[in-house]
Amino acid sequence: MNVRSLLLSTSVLALVACGSGDGTVSVKPVLSGGAAPVSAPAFRPMGGMPAEDVTITGVTVVLSDISLREGGAGNGKNSQGDDGSASVNFDGTYVVDLFADAVTPALQAVTVPTGAYGRLSFSLDQLSADEAPDMGLPVSHPVVGQSYVIEALLHDVDLAGGSVTDTVRLVISGGQEDTFNVGLKEAVTVEADEEKQLLLVFNADGWFPSQVMGQLRSGVKTGSVTVEEVDGDKVVYLDANRNHSFASQLKKAFRDSVVVLEDVDGNGETD
């Protein structure tokens, strides 16, 4: 999608020095793209209808095992696994609502030793019903049992393959777990008593594979996609746990979308 980028941030993850000569680093999760109506990639769904417009309206992800790793940069590459480098770790599981600018529970400060940092690692984790109350969330919260929930509006949608189109609300949820080991294009060197900020950027531009409408139609027929009337609106629920083909496409798109950048001017934006 050629998306008009809009940066929406969550609460800052602050790593505060404790007066021992260590440095200070903050990590700020940021959503880029998808917050305004945009044209999907050049794709003609069944029946030759034009490509739909997409507006992303909500993104919640569950993150755990966040680690800032020492060492050289990774050319912006996202790889799987642990490369064995020393790291500063964050214990716990966090629900990150990228649209509401909220992290639950609040991320606590830790000390960062001086040195060069070239990677940020984290896991996309499934939130259990047992964990939710401890985090102050009701068990009815949409993300319970999931690792992510994405909400969007699809404009001029033709689910039936006919001539009638609608604007429908799309809710995608999935419980897939994954590990991210994202290399910075340039390592960030933290000196004693120095403050640095990193941006953990989730770029929504490529989250909807070009086959999304075909998957929706197929899902309606197989029952893996539920279409409901809610207050007069059509709502499509896509359960990625049951639609494995779509889940694998979204997983790859999501993995390719994550980058980590140094916030050189401290304005919280990718510039």
C-alpha positions as CSV (number, residue, x, y, z in Angstrom):
1,M,0.0,0.0,0.0
2,N,1.1,3.5,-0.7
3,V,0.3,4.8,2.8
4,R,0.2,8.3,4.1
5,S,2.3,7.7,7.1
6,L,1.1,8.8,10.5
7,L,3.3,8.2,13.6
8,L,1.4,7.1,16.7
9,S,3.5,6.2,19.7
10,T,3.1,4.3,22.9
11,S,4.5,5.1,26.3
12,V,8.3,5.4,26.4
13,L,10.3,2.5,27.7
14,A,12.9,4.3,29.8
15,L,16.1,2.8,30.8
16,V,17.4,5.2,33.5
17,A,21.0,5.4,34.7
18,C,21.5,5.0,38.4
19,G,24.3,7.4,38.9
20,S,27.0,4.8,38.4
21,G,28.5,6.2,35.2
22,D,26.2,4.1,33.0
23,G,24.3,5.6,30.1
24,T,20.5,6.1,29.6
25,V,18.6,4.7,26.7
26,S,14.8,4.9,26.0
27,V,12.9,2.7,23.5
28,K,9.7,4.1,22.0
29,P,7.3,1.9,20.1
30,V,5.9,3.7,17.1
31,L,3.3,2.8,14.5
32,S,3.9,4.1,11.0
33,G,1.4,4.1,8.2
34,G,-2.2,2.9,7.7
35,A,-4.1,5.5,9.8
36,A,-5.7,7.2,6.8
37,P,-7.6,5.7,3.8
38,V,-5.1,4.3,1.3
39,S,-5.2,2.3,-1.9
40,A,-4.2,-1.3,-1.6
41,P,-1.5,-2.7,-3.9
42,A,-2.5,-3.2,-7.6
43,F,-4.7,-6.2,-7.2
44,R,-8.0,-7.1,-8.9
45,P,-10.2,-9.3,-6.8
46,M,-12.5,-11.9,-8.3
47,G,-14.9,-10.4,-10.8
48,G,-12.6,-7.6,-11.8
49,M,-13.6,-5.2,-9.0
50,P,-11.2,-2.4,-8.3
51,A,-8.7,-2.6,-5.4
52,E,-10.2,-1.7,-2.0
53,D,-9.1,1.1,0.3
54,V,-8.0,0.3,3.8
55,T,-8.0,2.4,7.0
56,I,-6.2,0.8,10.0
57,T,-8.1,1.9,13.1
58,G,-6.5,-0.1,15.9
59,V,-3.4,-2.1,16.7
60,T,-2.7,-4.0,19.9
61,V,0.3,-6.3,20.3
62,V,1.6,-8.4,23.2
63,L,5.3,-8.2,23.7
64,S,7.7,-10.0,26.1
65,D,11.4,-10.8,26.5
66,I,12.5,-7.4,25.4
67,S,16.3,-7.1,25.3
68,L,18.7,-4.5,24.1
69,R,21.8,-6.3,22.8
70,E,25.4,-5.3,22.7
71,G,27.5,-5.7,19.5
72,G,27.7,-4.4,16.0
73,A,24.8,-3.4,13.8
74,G,22.8,-5.9,11.8
75,N,22.1,-3.8,8.7
76,G,18.5,-3.4,9.7
77,K,17.9,-7.2,9.2
78,N,15.3,-9.1,11.3
79,S,16.6,-12.6,12.1
80,Q,15.3,-15.4,14.3
81,G,17.0,-16.7,17.4
82,D,19.5,-15.5,19.9
83,D,22.9,-14.5,18.6
84,G,24.5,-15.0,22.1
85,S,25.5,-11.3,22.6
86,A,25.3,-9.7,26.1
87,S,22.0,-7.9,26.7
88,V,19.9,-5.7,29.0
89,N,16.7,-7.6,29.7
90,F,13.1,-6.6,30.5
91,D,11.2,-9.2,32.5
92,G,7.4,-9.6,32.0
93,T,4.7,-9.4,29.3
94,Y,3.3,-6.1,28.0
95,V,0.2,-5.2,26.2
96,V,1.0,-2.4,23.7
97,D,-1.9,-0.4,22.3
98,L,-0.3,1.6,19.5
99,F,-3.3,3.8,18.9
100,A,-4.2,4.5,22.6
101,D,-0.6,5.4,23.5
102,A,-0.7,2.9,26.3
103,V,1.5,0.0,27.7
104,T,0.1,-2.3,30.3
105,P,1.7,-2.8,32.8
106,A,4.0,0.2,32.8
107,L,7.5,-0.6,31.6
108,Q,10.0,-0.2,34.5
109,A,13.4,1.6,34.2
110,V,16.7,-0.3,34.1
111,T,20.3,0.7,34.0
112,V,22.2,0.4,30.7
113,P,26.0,-0.2,30.8
114,T,28.1,1.9,28.5
115,G,28.9,0.3,25.1
116,A,27.7,-0.2,21.6
117,Y,24.2,-1.7,21.0
118,G,23.3,-3.1,17.6
119,R,20.2,-5.2,18.2
120,L,16.8,-5.1,19.9
121,S,15.1,-8.5,20.6
122,F,11.6,-9.2,21.7
123,S,8.9,-11.8,21.4
124,L,5.3,-11.6,20.1
125,D,3.5,-13.5,22.8
126,Q,0.1,-14.9,23.5
127,L,-1.7,-13.3,26.5
128,S,-3.3,-16.0,28.7
129,A,-6.5,-15.5,30.7
130,D,-4.5,-16.1,33.8
131,E,-2.2,-13.2,33.1
132,A,-4.9,-10.7,32.3
133,P,-6.2,-9.9,35.8
134,D,-2.6,-9.4,37.1
135,M,-2.2,-6.8,34.4
136,G,-5.4,-5.0,35.3
137,L,-7.2,-6.3,32.2
138,P,-10.6,-8.1,32.1
139,V,-10.6,-11.6,30.7
140,S,-13.0,-10.2,28.2
141,H,-10.4,-7.9,26.7
142,P,-10.1,-8.7,22.9
143,V,-6.4,-9.5,23.1
144,V,-6.8,-12.2,25.8
145,G,-5.8,-15.5,24.1
146,Q,-4.2,-13.6,21.3
147,S,-0.8,-12.1,20.5
148,Y,-2.2,-9.3,18.3
149,V,-5.5,-7.6,17.3
150,I,-5.6,-5.4,14.2
151,E,-8.7,-3.4,13.4
152,A,-9.3,-1.7,10.0
153,L,-12.0,-0.3,7.7
154,L,-12.3,-1.8,4.2
155,H,-14.0,0.6,1.8
156,D,-16.0,-0.4,-1.3
157,V,-15.8,-4.0,-0.3
158,D,-17.7,-6.7,-2.4
159,L,-17.6,-9.9,-0.3
160,A,-20.3,-11.6,-2.4
161,G,-18.6,-11.1,-5.7
162,G,-21.5,-9.1,-7.1
163,S,-22.1,-5.4,-7.7
164,V,-23.0,-4.2,-4.2
165,T,-20.2,-2.7,-2.2
166,D,-20.0,-1.7,1.5
167,T,-17.6,-0.3,4.0
168,V,-17.0,-3.0,6.5
169,R,-15.0,-3.2,9.8
170,L,-12.3,-5.9,9.8
171,V,-11.1,-7.4,13.0
172,I,-8.0,-9.6,12.7
173,S,-6.8,-11.6,15.7
174,G,-4.2,-14.2,16.1
175,G,-2.3,-16.2,18.8
176,Q,0.8,-16.9,16.8
177,E,4.0,-16.4,18.8
178,D,7.3,-15.3,17.2
179,T,10.7,-14.0,18.2
180,F,12.2,-10.9,16.6
181,N,15.9,-10.1,16.6
182,V,16.1,-6.7,14.8
183,G,19.5,-5.3,13.8
184,L,20.0,-1.5,13.7
185,K,21.4,-0.2,10.5
186,E,24.0,1.6,12.7
187,A,25.0,0.6,16.2
188,V,24.2,3.1,18.9
189,T,27.1,3.9,21.2
190,V,26.1,4.8,24.8
191,E,28.7,6.7,26.8
192,A,28.7,7.4,30.6
193,D,25.8,9.7,31.6
194,E,24.7,9.9,28.0
195,E,21.0,9.7,27.0
196,K,19.9,8.0,23.8
197,Q,16.5,7.1,22.4
198,L,15.6,4.3,20.0
199,L,12.4,4.0,18.0
200,L,10.8,0.5,17.7
201,V,8.9,1.1,14.4
202,F,6.0,-1.1,13.3
203,N,5.4,-0.1,9.7
204,A,1.8,-1.0,8.7
205,D,2.3,-0.2,5.0
206,G,2.6,-3.9,4.0
207,W,0.4,-5.6,6.6
208,F,-2.3,-6.5,4.2
209,P,-1.1,-9.0,1.6
210,S,-2.6,-8.5,-1.9
211,Q,-4.7,-11.7,-1.4
212,V,-6.6,-10.3,1.5
213,M,-10.0,-10.1,-0.3
214,G,-9.7,-13.6,-1.7
215,Q,-8.9,-14.8,1.8
216,L,-12.0,-13.0,3.1
217,R,-14.3,-14.6,0.5
218,S,-12.8,-18.0,1.0
219,G,-13.2,-17.6,4.8
220,V,-16.8,-16.6,4.6
221,K,-17.5,-19.8,2.6
222,T,-15.5,-22.1,5.0
223,G,-16.8,-20.4,8.2
224,S,-13.3,-19.3,9.4
225,V,-14.5,-15.7,8.8
226,T,-17.6,-14.4,10.6
227,V,-19.7,-11.5,9.2
228,E,-22.0,-9.9,11.7
229,E,-24.3,-6.9,11.9
230,V,-23.3,-4.7,14.8
231,D,-25.3,-1.5,15.2
232,G,-26.2,-1.5,11.6
233,D,-22.6,-2.0,10.4
234,K,-21.1,-5.1,8.8
235,V,-18.2,-6.5,10.8
236,V,-15.8,-9.2,9.5
237,Y,-13.9,-11.2,12.1
238,L,-10.9,-13.0,10.7
239,D,-9.4,-15.5,13.1
240,A,-5.8,-16.1,12.0
241,N,-5.6,-19.1,14.3
242,R,-8.1,-20.9,12.0
243,N,-7.0,-19.4,8.7
244,H,-3.4,-20.6,8.4
245,S,-2.8,-19.4,4.9
246,F,-3.7,-15.8,5.8
247,A,-1.8,-16.1,9.1
248,S,1.4,-17.1,7.4
249,Q,1.1,-14.2,4.9
250,L,0.4,-11.7,7.7
251,K,3.3,-13.1,9.9
252,K,5.8,-12.5,7.1
253,A,4.4,-9.0,6.4
254,F,4.5,-8.2,10.1
255,R,8.1,-9.5,10.4
256,D,9.3,-7.5,7.4
257,S,7.7,-4.3,8.8
258,V,9.7,-4.0,12.0
259,V,12.7,-1.7,12.2
260,V,14.7,-0.1,15.0
261,L,16.1,3.4,14.5
262,E,18.0,5.9,16.6
263,D,15.9,9.0,17.4
264,V,18.7,11.4,16.6
265,D,16.7,14.7,17.2
266,G,14.6,13.3,20.0
267,N,11.3,14.2,18.5
268,G,9.9,10.6,18.6
269,E,9.4,10.5,14.9
270,T,11.2,8.6,12.1
271,D,11.5,11.9,10.1
